[in-house]
Amino acid sequence: MNDDELNKIYQIFKQLTPKLDENIQLYNPLYKKRELHVVKYEKAKKIIAVWLDFDELNQWKLKILFKRHKEVQHQFFIKEVENFYRVGWKIK
């Protein structure tokens, strides 16, 4: 993923979560859930995935996600993890 794609992902998430932190965090397995922080997962110094955790996904958020997810040319995902949802993109 390049900087333009990261910026686009951040803008989509910012539309859903206006209080979103500006800094994209590096994945740390000690933190299971990181609300208000976009997280990136790197492997060999390359970004493999970027996501944001949500307590709930209401109809409004889902509508925006499904309307805008194709603006990023990577595999879009929504995954339920215990009591929250992880939404993001990963390299195919």
Backbone atoms as SQL, in Angstrom:
CREATE TABLE atoms (id INTEGER PRIMARY KEY, chain TEXT, resi INTEGER, resn TEXT, atom TEXT, x REAL, y REAL, z REAL);
INSERT INTO atoms VALUES
  (1, 'A', 1, 'MET', 'N', 0.849, -1.175, 0.000),
  (2, 'A', 1, 'MET', 'CA', 0.000, 0.000, 0.000),
  (3, 'A', 1, 'MET', 'C', 0.893, 1.234, 0.000),
  (4, 'A', 2, 'ASN', 'N', 0.470, 2.196, -0.750),
  (5, 'A', 2, 'ASN', 'CA', 1.258, 3.434, -0.806),
  (6, 'A', 2, 'ASN', 'C', 0.598, 4.533, 0.043),
  (7, 'A', 3, 'ASP', 'N', 1.266, 5.685, 0.098),
  (8, 'A', 3, 'ASP', 'CA', 0.767, 6.795, 0.927),
  (9, 'A', 3, 'ASP', 'C', -0.593, 7.313, 0.466),
  (10, 'A', 4, 'ASP', 'N', -0.825, 7.339, -0.851),
  (11, 'A', 4, 'ASP', 'CA', -2.129, 7.796, -1.355),
  (12, 'A', 4, 'ASP', 'C', -3.253, 6.870, -0.896),
  (13, 'A', 5, 'GLU', 'N', -2.997, 5.568, -0.934),
  (14, 'A', 5, 'GLU', 'CA', -4.004, 4.602, -0.490),
  (15, 'A', 5, 'GLU', 'C', -4.252, 4.722, 1.017),
  (16, 'A', 6, 'LEU', 'N', -3.178, 4.898, 1.784),
  (17, 'A', 6, 'LEU', 'CA', -3.336, 5.082, 3.231),
  (18, 'A', 6, 'LEU', 'C', -4.149, 6.331, 3.527),
  (19, 'A', 7, 'ASN', 'N', -3.888, 7.394, 2.796),
  (20, 'A', 7, 'ASN', 'CA', -4.636, 8.638, 2.981),
  (21, 'A', 7, 'ASN', 'C', -6.114, 8.444, 2.642),
  (22, 'A', 8, 'LYS', 'N', -6.398, 7.734, 1.570),
  (23, 'A', 8, 'LYS', 'CA', -7.787, 7.470, 1.174),
  (24, 'A', 8, 'LYS', 'C', -8.504, 6.646, 2.251),
  (25, 'A', 9, 'ILE', 'N', -7.833, 5.615, 2.761),
  (26, 'A', 9, 'ILE', 'CA', -8.413, 4.787, 3.818),
  (27, 'A', 9, 'ILE', 'C', -8.694, 5.641, 5.052),
  (28, 'A', 10, 'TYR', 'N', -7.735, 6.466, 5.407),
  (29, 'A', 10, 'TYR', 'CA', -7.913, 7.343, 6.572),
  (30, 'A', 10, 'TYR', 'C', -9.114, 8.269, 6.367),
  (31, 'A', 11, 'GLN', 'N', -9.264, 8.832, 5.180),
  (32, 'A', 11, 'GLN', 'CA', -10.382, 9.750, 4.905),
  (33, 'A', 11, 'GLN', 'C', -11.728, 9.034, 4.995),
  (34, 'A', 12, 'ILE', 'N', -11.785, 7.797, 4.518),
  (35, 'A', 12, 'ILE', 'CA', -13.028, 7.018, 4.620),
  (36, 'A', 12, 'ILE', 'C', -13.363, 6.785, 6.095),
  (37, 'A', 13, 'PHE', 'N', -12.371, 6.362, 6.872),
  (38, 'A', 13, 'PHE', 'CA', -12.603, 6.120, 8.294),
  (39, 'A', 13, 'PHE', 'C', -12.940, 7.408, 9.040),
  (40, 'A', 14, 'LYS', 'N', -12.324, 8.515, 8.650),
  (41, 'A', 14, 'LYS', 'CA', -12.582, 9.804, 9.294),
  (42, 'A', 14, 'LYS', 'C', -14.032, 10.232, 9.070),
  (43, 'A', 15, 'GLN', 'N', -14.585, 9.903, 7.900),
  (44, 'A', 15, 'GLN', 'CA', -15.990, 10.207, 7.632),
  (45, 'A', 15, 'GLN', 'C', -16.894, 9.438, 8.599),
  (46, 'A', 16, 'LEU', 'N', -16.509, 8.216, 8.934),
  (47, 'A', 16, 'LEU', 'CA', -17.303, 7.373, 9.831),
  (48, 'A', 16, 'LEU', 'C', -17.077, 7.717, 11.306),
  (49, 'A', 17, 'THR', 'N', -15.864, 8.138, 11.617),
  (50, 'A', 17, 'THR', 'CA', -15.467, 8.396, 13.001),
  (51, 'A', 17, 'THR', 'C', -14.731, 9.730, 13.064),
  (52, 'A', 18, 'PRO', 'N', -15.457, 10.832, 13.180),
  (53, 'A', 18, 'PRO', 'CA', -14.821, 12.161, 13.161),
  (54, 'A', 18, 'PRO', 'C', -13.756, 12.379, 14.229),
  (55, 'A', 19, 'LYS', 'N', -13.832, 11.685, 15.356),
  (56, 'A', 19, 'LYS', 'CA', -12.844, 11.852, 16.428),
  (57, 'A', 19, 'LYS', 'C', -11.606, 10.973, 16.247),
  (58, 'A', 20, 'LEU', 'N', -11.429, 10.434, 15.064),
  (59, 'A', 20, 'LEU', 'CA', -10.329, 9.522, 14.757),
  (60, 'A', 20, 'LEU', 'C', -8.977, 10.189, 15.002),
  (61, 'A', 21, 'ASP', 'N', -8.061, 9.459, 15.633),
  (62, 'A', 21, 'ASP', 'CA', -6.711, 9.953, 15.869),
  (63, 'A', 21, 'ASP', 'C', -5.994, 10.114, 14.531),
  (64, 'A', 22, 'GLU', 'N', -5.163, 11.143, 14.409),
  (65, 'A', 22, 'GLU', 'CA', -4.490, 11.423, 13.141),
  (66, 'A', 22, 'GLU', 'C', -3.346, 10.466, 12.835),
  (67, 'A', 23, 'ASN', 'N', -2.759, 9.868, 13.844),
  (68, 'A', 23, 'ASN', 'CA', -1.614, 8.985, 13.640),
  (69, 'A', 23, 'ASN', 'C', -2.061, 7.561, 13.378),
  (70, 'A', 24, 'ILE', 'N', -1.524, 6.964, 12.327),
  (71, 'A', 24, 'ILE', 'CA', -1.796, 5.558, 12.040),
  (72, 'A', 24, 'ILE', 'C', -0.846, 4.741, 12.906),
  (73, 'A', 25, 'GLN', 'N', -1.402, 3.803, 13.669),
  (74, 'A', 25, 'GLN', 'CA', -0.640, 3.018, 14.629),
  (75, 'A', 25, 'GLN', 'C', -0.123, 1.726, 13.994),
  (76, 'A', 26, 'LEU', 'N', 1.053, 1.313, 14.412),
  (77, 'A', 26, 'LEU', 'CA', 1.604, 0.031, 13.992),
  (78, 'A', 26, 'LEU', 'C', 0.967, -1.067, 14.842),
  (79, 'A', 27, 'TYR', 'N', 0.601, -2.160, 14.212),
  (80, 'A', 27, 'TYR', 'CA', -0.040, -3.278, 14.921),
  (81, 'A', 27, 'TYR', 'C', 0.840, -3.769, 16.067),
  (82, 'A', 28, 'ASN', 'N', 0.221, -3.979, 17.214),
  (83, 'A', 28, 'ASN', 'CA', 0.882, -4.550, 18.376),
  (84, 'A', 28, 'ASN', 'C', -0.069, -5.603, 18.937),
  (85, 'A', 29, 'PRO', 'N', 0.352, -6.879, 18.981),
  (86, 'A', 29, 'PRO', 'CA', -0.563, -7.940, 19.440),
  (87, 'A', 29, 'PRO', 'C', -1.003, -7.797, 20.896),
  (88, 'A', 30, 'LEU', 'N', -0.352, -6.947, 21.675),
  (89, 'A', 30, 'LEU', 'CA', -0.771, -6.733, 23.058),
  (90, 'A', 30, 'LEU', 'C', -2.092, -5.980, 23.152),
  (91, 'A', 31, 'TYR', 'N', -2.434, -5.232, 22.098),
  (92, 'A', 31, 'TYR', 'CA', -3.690, -4.476, 22.063),
  (93, 'A', 31, 'TYR', 'C', -4.683, -5.215, 21.178),
  (94, 'A', 32, 'LYS', 'N', -5.689, -5.795, 21.800),
  (95, 'A', 32, 'LYS', 'CA', -6.673, -6.553, 21.033),
  (96, 'A', 32, 'LYS', 'C', -7.560, -5.634, 20.201),
  (97, 'A', 33, 'LYS', 'N', -7.988, -4.535, 20.803),
  (98, 'A', 33, 'LYS', 'CA', -8.921, -3.611, 20.150),
  (99, 'A', 33, 'LYS', 'C', -8.367, -2.200, 20.286),
  (100, 'A', 34, 'ARG', 'N', -8.413, -1.428, 19.182),
  (101, 'A', 34, 'ARG', 'CA', -7.897, -0.061, 19.213),
  (102, 'A', 34, 'ARG', 'C', -8.879, 0.876, 18.547),
  (103, 'A', 35, 'GLU', 'N', -9.889, 1.276, 19.298),
  (104, 'A', 35, 'GLU', 'CA', -10.867, 2.229, 18.779),
  (105, 'A', 35, 'GLU', 'C', -10.213, 3.587, 18.571),
  (106, 'A', 36, 'LEU', 'N', -10.704, 4.312, 17.606),
  (107, 'A', 36, 'LEU', 'CA', -10.250, 5.662, 17.281),
  (108, 'A', 36, 'LEU', 'C', -8.820, 5.718, 16.752),
  (109, 'A', 37, 'HIS', 'N', -8.244, 4.564, 16.442),
  (110, 'A', 37, 'HIS', 'CA', -6.907, 4.512, 15.858),
  (111, 'A', 37, 'HIS', 'C', -6.913, 3.598, 14.636),
  (112, 'A', 38, 'VAL', 'N', -6.490, 4.140, 13.502),
  (113, 'A', 38, 'VAL', 'CA', -6.286, 3.300, 12.334),
  (114, 'A', 38, 'VAL', 'C', -5.005, 2.506, 12.599),
  (115, 'A', 39, 'VAL', 'N', -5.043, 1.213, 12.332),
  (116, 'A', 39, 'VAL', 'CA', -3.919, 0.324, 12.606),
  (117, 'A', 39, 'VAL', 'C', -3.400, -0.237, 11.293),
  (118, 'A', 40, 'LYS', 'N', -2.067, -0.306, 11.163),
  (119, 'A', 40, 'LYS', 'CA', -1.472, -0.938, 9.990),
  (120, 'A', 40, 'LYS', 'C', -0.647, -2.134, 10.443),
  (121, 'A', 41, 'TYR', 'N', -0.702, -3.178, 9.634),
  (122, 'A', 41, 'TYR', 'CA', 0.060, -4.396, 9.895),
  (123, 'A', 41, 'TYR', 'C', 1.132, -4.495, 8.833),
  (124, 'A', 42, 'GLU', 'N', 2.383, -4.585, 9.255),
  (125, 'A', 42, 'GLU', 'CA', 3.505, -4.634, 8.320),
  (126, 'A', 42, 'GLU', 'C', 4.200, -5.981, 8.409),
  (127, 'A', 43, 'LYS', 'N', 4.744, -6.389, 7.269),
  (128, 'A', 43, 'LYS', 'CA', 5.548, -7.598, 7.186),
  (129, 'A', 43, 'LYS', 'C', 6.713, -7.265, 6.266),
  (130, 'A', 44, 'ALA', 'N', 7.923, -7.445, 6.734),
  (131, 'A', 44, 'ALA', 'CA', 9.131, -7.102, 5.963),
  (132, 'A', 44, 'ALA', 'C', 9.088, -5.647, 5.493),
  (133, 'A', 45, 'LYS', 'N', 8.629, -4.771, 6.404),
  (134, 'A', 45, 'LYS', 'CA', 8.546, -3.317, 6.164),
  (135, 'A', 45, 'LYS', 'C', 7.585, -2.922, 5.045),
  (136, 'A', 46, 'LYS', 'N', 6.672, -3.816, 4.692),
  (137, 'A', 46, 'LYS', 'CA', 5.623, -3.517, 3.719),
  (138, 'A', 46, 'LYS', 'C', 4.282, -3.631, 4.421),
  (139, 'A', 47, 'ILE', 'N', 3.393, -2.688, 4.125),
  (140, 'A', 47, 'ILE', 'CA', 2.068, -2.703, 4.751),
  (141, 'A', 47, 'ILE', 'C', 1.229, -3.805, 4.112),
  (142, 'A', 48, 'ILE', 'N', 0.755, -4.704, 4.930),
  (143, 'A', 48, 'ILE', 'CA', -0.048, -5.846, 4.478),
  (144, 'A', 48, 'ILE', 'C', -1.537, -5.568, 4.650),
  (145, 'A', 49, 'ALA', 'N', -1.900, -4.835, 5.719),
  (146, 'A', 49, 'ALA', 'CA', -3.309, -4.550, 5.996),
  (147, 'A', 49, 'ALA', 'C', -3.434, -3.274, 6.821),
  (148, 'A', 50, 'VAL', 'N', -4.599, -2.644, 6.682),
  (149, 'A', 50, 'VAL', 'CA', -4.940, -1.447, 7.448),
  (150, 'A', 50, 'VAL', 'C', -6.392, -1.603, 7.886),
  (151, 'A', 51, 'TRP', 'N', -6.677, -1.279, 9.169),
  (152, 'A', 51, 'TRP', 'CA', -8.041, -1.449, 9.652),
  (153, 'A', 51, 'TRP', 'C', -8.374, -0.467, 10.768),
  (154, 'A', 52, 'LEU', 'N', -9.677, -0.465, 11.101),
  (155, 'A', 52, 'LEU', 'CA', -10.199, 0.305, 12.222),
  (156, 'A', 52, 'LEU', 'C', -11.211, -0.581, 12.938),
  (157, 'A', 53, 'ASP', 'N', -11.175, -0.546, 14.256),
  (158, 'A', 53, 'ASP', 'CA', -12.107, -1.338, 15.061),
  (159, 'A', 53, 'ASP', 'C', -13.318, -0.496, 15.452),
  (160, 'A', 54, 'PHE', 'N', -14.507, -1.127, 15.393),
  (161, 'A', 54, 'PHE', 'CA', -15.771, -0.475, 15.718),
  (162, 'A', 54, 'PHE', 'C', -16.529, -1.317, 16.745),
  (163, 'A', 55, 'ASP', 'N', -17.162, -0.648, 17.718),
  (164, 'A', 55, 'ASP', 'CA', -18.032, -1.363, 18.648),
  (165, 'A', 55, 'ASP', 'C', -19.269, -1.879, 17.925),
  (166, 'A', 56, 'GLU', 'N', -19.805, -1.033, 17.036),
  (167, 'A', 56, 'GLU', 'CA', -20.982, -1.440, 16.261),
  (168, 'A', 56, 'GLU', 'C', -20.912, -0.826, 14.872),
  (169, 'A', 57, 'LEU', 'N', -21.530, -1.499, 13.955),
  (170, 'A', 57, 'LEU', 'CA', -21.646, -0.997, 12.582),
  (171, 'A', 57, 'LEU', 'C', -23.127, -0.819, 12.293),
  (172, 'A', 58, 'ASN', 'N', -23.571, 0.412, 12.326),
  (173, 'A', 58, 'ASN', 'CA', -24.974, 0.661, 12.045),
  (174, 'A', 58, 'ASN', 'C', -25.199, 0.799, 10.538),
  (175, 'A', 59, 'GLN', 'N', -26.434, 0.952, 10.146),
  (176, 'A', 59, 'GLN', 'CA', -26.794, 1.009, 8.730),
  (177, 'A', 59, 'GLN', 'C', -26.099, 2.173, 8.019),
  (178, 'A', 60, 'TRP', 'N', -25.985, 3.310, 8.664),
  (179, 'A', 60, 'TRP', 'CA', -25.341, 4.480, 8.073),
  (180, 'A', 60, 'TRP', 'C', -23.859, 4.201, 7.771),
  (181, 'A', 61, 'LYS', 'N', -23.144, 3.614, 8.731),
  (182, 'A', 61, 'LYS', 'CA', -21.717, 3.300, 8.532),
  (183, 'A', 61, 'LYS', 'C', -21.539, 2.262, 7.434),
  (184, 'A', 62, 'LEU', 'N', -22.376, 1.239, 7.449),
  (185, 'A', 62, 'LEU', 'CA', -22.276, 0.204, 6.416),
  (186, 'A', 62, 'LEU', 'C', -22.554, 0.770, 5.024),
  (187, 'A', 63, 'LYS', 'N', -23.526, 1.662, 4.930),
  (188, 'A', 63, 'LYS', 'CA', -23.858, 2.275, 3.648),
  (189, 'A', 63, 'LYS', 'C', -22.652, 3.043, 3.098),
  (190, 'A', 64, 'ILE', 'N', -22.000, 3.820, 3.935),
  (191, 'A', 64, 'ILE', 'CA', -20.813, 4.565, 3.499),
  (192, 'A', 64, 'ILE', 'C', -19.691, 3.608, 3.118),
  (193, 'A', 65, 'LEU', 'N', -19.448, 2.593, 3.933),
  (194, 'A', 65, 'LEU', 'CA', -18.380, 1.634, 3.632),
  (195, 'A', 65, 'LEU', 'C', -18.609, 0.940, 2.289),
  (196, 'A', 66, 'PHE', 'N', -19.828, 0.472, 2.059),
  (197, 'A', 66, 'PHE', 'CA', -20.096, -0.241, 0.812),
  (198, 'A', 66, 'PHE', 'C', -20.157, 0.693, -0.388),
  (199, 'A', 67, 'LYS', 'N', -20.388, 1.960, -0.140),
  (200, 'A', 67, 'LYS', 'CA', -20.369, 2.934, -1.230),
  (201, 'A', 67, 'LYS', 'C', -18.927, 3.312, -1.598),
  (202, 'A', 68, 'ARG', 'N', -18.033, 3.353, -0.615),
  (203, 'A', 68, 'ARG', 'CA', -16.682, 3.880, -0.843),
  (204, 'A', 68, 'ARG', 'C', -15.566, 2.831, -0.864),
  (205, 'A', 69, 'HIS', 'N', -15.834, 1.586, -0.497),
  (206, 'A', 69, 'HIS', 'CA', -14.745, 0.621, -0.345),
  (207, 'A', 69, 'HIS', 'C', -13.944, 0.365, -1.627),
  (208, 'A', 70, 'LYS', 'N', -14.531, 0.560, -2.774),
  (209, 'A', 70, 'LYS', 'CA', -13.814, 0.308, -4.029),
  (210, 'A', 70, 'LYS', 'C', -12.880, 1.453, -4.416),
  (211, 'A', 71, 'GLU', 'N', -12.869, 2.525, -3.634),
  (212, 'A', 71, 'GLU', 'CA', -11.916, 3.611, -3.873),
  (213, 'A', 71, 'GLU', 'C', -10.490, 3.162, -3.564),
  (214, 'A', 72, 'VAL', 'N', -10.351, 2.071, -2.834),
  (215, 'A', 72, 'VAL', 'CA', -9.046, 1.489, -2.509),
  (216, 'A', 72, 'VAL', 'C', -8.971, 0.142, -3.204),
  (217, 'A', 73, 'GLN', 'N', -7.944, -0.060, -4.003),
  (218, 'A', 73, 'GLN', 'CA', -7.849, -1.248, -4.856),
  (219, 'A', 73, 'GLN', 'C', -7.221, -2.452, -4.151),
  (220, 'A', 74, 'HIS', 'N', -7.641, -2.714, -2.944),
  (221, 'A', 74, 'HIS', 'CA', -7.187, -3.883, -2.195),
  (222, 'A', 74, 'HIS', 'C', -8.411, -4.595, -1.650),
  (223, 'A', 75, 'GLN', 'N', -8.199, -5.774, -1.091),
  (224, 'A', 75, 'GLN', 'CA', -9.307, -6.590, -0.605),
  (225, 'A', 75, 'GLN', 'C', -9.917, -5.977, 0.660),
  (226, 'A', 76, 'PHE', 'N', -11.188, -5.627, 0.557),
  (227, 'A', 76, 'PHE', 'CA', -11.946, -5.031, 1.659),
  (228, 'A', 76, 'PHE', 'C', -12.449, -6.148, 2.565),
  (229, 'A', 77, 'PHE', 'N', -12.439, -5.923, 3.878),
  (230, 'A', 77, 'PHE', 'CA', -12.964, -6.938, 4.793),
  (231, 'A', 77, 'PHE', 'C', -13.701, -6.307, 5.972),
  (232, 'A', 78, 'ILE', 'N', -14.657, -7.058, 6.467),
  (233, 'A', 78, 'ILE', 'CA', -15.327, -6.773, 7.737),
  (234, 'A', 78, 'ILE', 'C', -15.293, -8.086, 8.506),
  (235, 'A', 79, 'LYS', 'N', -14.699, -8.036, 9.686),
  (236, 'A', 79, 'LYS', 'CA', -14.512, -9.253, 10.474),
  (237, 'A', 79, 'LYS', 'C', -15.011, -9.018, 11.892),
  (238, 'A', 80, 'GLU', 'N', -15.815, -9.943, 12.381),
  (239, 'A', 80, 'GLU', 'CA', -16.255, -9.857, 13.768),
  (240, 'A', 80, 'GLU', 'C', -15.192, -10.506, 14.646),
  (241, 'A', 81, 'VAL', 'N', -14.704, -9.744, 15.631),
  (242, 'A', 81, 'VAL', 'CA', -13.686, -10.233, 16.560),
  (243, 'A', 81, 'VAL', 'C', -14.255, -10.083, 17.962),
  (244, 'A', 82, 'GLU', 'N', -14.624, -11.189, 18.554),
  (245, 'A', 82, 'GLU', 'CA', -15.256, -11.197, 19.872),
  (246, 'A', 82, 'GLU', 'C', -16.434, -10.225, 19.909),
  (247, 'A', 83, 'ASN', 'N', -16.331, -9.094, 20.591),
  (248, 'A', 83, 'ASN', 'CA', -17.475, -8.187, 20.731),
  (249, 'A', 83, 'ASN', 'C', -17.319, -6.898, 19.943),
  (250, 'A', 84, 'PHE', 'N', -16.552, -6.912, 18.867),
  (251, 'A', 84, 'PHE', 'CA', -16.394, -5.721, 18.039),
  (252, 'A', 84, 'PHE', 'C', -16.140, -6.135, 16.589),
  (253, 'A', 85, 'TYR', 'N', -16.134, -5.136, 15.711),
  (254, 'A', 85, 'TYR', 'CA', -15.930, -5.375, 14.285),
  (255, 'A', 85, 'TYR', 'C', -14.638, -4.722, 13.831),
  (256, 'A', 86, 'ARG', 'N', -13.870, -5.442, 13.035),
  (257, 'A', 86, 'ARG', 'CA', -12.647, -4.926, 12.438),
  (258, 'A', 86, 'ARG', 'C', -12.933, -4.746, 10.947),
  (259, 'A', 87, 'VAL', 'N', -12.728, -3.512, 10.473),
  (260, 'A', 87, 'VAL', 'CA', -13.027, -3.162, 9.086),
  (261, 'A', 87, 'VAL', 'C', -11.752, -2.620, 8.456),
  (262, 'A', 88, 'GLY', 'N', -11.425, -3.107, 7.255),
  (263, 'A', 88, 'GLY', 'CA', -10.219, -2.604, 6.626),
  (264, 'A', 88, 'GLY', 'C', -9.964, -3.174, 5.253),
  (265, 'A', 89, 'TRP', 'N', -8.717, -3.028, 4.826),
  (266, 'A', 89, 'TRP', 'CA', -8.266, -3.506, 3.520),
  (267, 'A', 89, 'TRP', 'C', -6.970, -4.265, 3.718),
  (268, 'A', 90, 'LYS', 'N', -6.765, -5.309, 2.895),
  (269, 'A', 90, 'LYS', 'CA', -5.499, -6.035, 2.944),
  (270, 'A', 90, 'LYS', 'C', -5.020, -6.298, 1.525),
  (271, 'A', 91, 'ILE', 'N', -3.721, -6.485, 1.406),
  (272, 'A', 91, 'ILE', 'CA', -3.117, -6.783, 0.107),
  (273, 'A', 91, 'ILE', 'C', -3.617, -8.162, -0.323),
  (274, 'A', 92, 'LYS', 'N', -4.011, -8.266, -1.577),
  (275, 'A', 92, 'LYS', 'CA', -4.523, -9.545, -2.101),
  (276, 'A', 92, 'LYS', 'C', -3.412, -10.549, -2.275);
